[in-house]
């Protein structure tokens, strides 16, 4: 089984704040599987750490108001190209992320308010027919 996984869940320090979201439960689940780490935000050319972003009115906006939609869309496109390079049986993505959030992400107000919408990469994967799970499922 080949699993595409948000790199932060594997312990890679690629989050906006420079940290990671290492998940012992996910690492245990992945023990006997082929794992492909991915971070669309790094593929977008974003550093770690970086200013936080949220999606508002279909635009990716930094807290200071800067629109970085084009860069994030480019990162998602690169991530989708990587995913297409080999058969992927399952995708596990970080919950609530503007790129990787499955079914939920922040609403763009930077007030920790969630909306029932997926992040950019999660949405692209779902539309392409991939089986996608949230890190919250583990």
N, C-alpha and C positions, 0 to 999 in steps of 0.2 A: 504494500500500500504506500502510495506517495502522497504526502501531506504538505501543502503550501501553508506556511505559518508566519504571522506577524513576527518580525525579528525581535521586537521588544519582549515578546512572551518567552523567548528563548534565552533572555538575559542580555541581549545586545543593548548597549546604551545609545539608543536612537530616539528616545522620546524628546518632546519639545523642551523638557526641563533638563535634558542630559542624562536622565536615568533610564530605567527599564521597568518592565512589568513581568519579570520572571515568574513563571507559574509552575510550582512543583507538580500540580495535578496534570497539567498539560505535558510537562517533561516526562512524567511517568507514562502517560498515554502514548507518547511518541517513541518510547524505548525501542520497539521492534519495527519501526517504520522508516521509510526514506523521507527525510525532512528537507524542505526547501525554504530557507528563511527569506523574507522579503519585507522591505519597508518602502512603500510608495513615496513617502515624504523625503527620504534620503535620495531616492531615484529622481525626485523633483529638483534636486540640488540644494535642498535645505540642510543647514548645519544642525548639529546637536551639541549644545542647546540652541533653541531658536524661539522667536516670539510665538506665543500660542495663537492658533487660528480657530475660527468656527465658521460654519456655513450660514449665510443669511441671504435670502432671496436668490438662491442658486449661485452665489458668489462666495469664494473663500477669502475671508477678511481677517487680517491680524487685529489684535486688540487696539492698536493705534489707528485703525481705519484703512491701512494699506491693503489694496486688493492684490492678492497673489493667486488668483484663480488660474491663470494660464500656466504658471509653474506647477501647481498641484495637478492640473489636468494632464500635463506632460508626464509627470511622475506616474500617474495612474495608467496612462497609455504604455509607458515603459514596463510597468509591472504586469499589465495584461499581456504584453509581448513575451515576457519571461514565462508567464503561466502557460502560454500556448506552446512553448517549446517542448513540453513533454506531458504525458498523461497525468492529470492530477485527480486523485480519488476523493480528496477532502481538502477544504480550506478552513483554517482556524484563524480568526482575526480578533484583534483587541477591541473590546466593547467601547462604545461611546466616542471613538476617534472620528475626526472629520473625514478621514480617508477609510479607515477600517471598521468603523462602527456597523454592526449588523442589527438592523431594526431600530436602533436608537443612536442618536448623536445629540450634541448640544445645539441649541437653537440660534446661535449667532448673537446673543445679547451679552455673553460673558458673565451670566448670572447663575451658572450651574443648572440651567433649566434644560431638561431633555425634551426632545420631540421624537415621535415614532417615525423616523426616517433613517435610512442607512447612509453611511459615508460614501464618498465618491468611488473608491475601489470596491467596497462591498457591493454597491449597486451595480457596477460594471460586471463583476463576477456573477452575481445573481442573474442578471439579464443574459449573460452568456451561457447560463445553464449549469454552473458549478454548484456543488453541494457546499454550502458555507455555514459554519457554526461560529457562534460568538464565544469569546473566552469565558463569558459568564456561564456557559453551558457546562463548564468543567468544575 
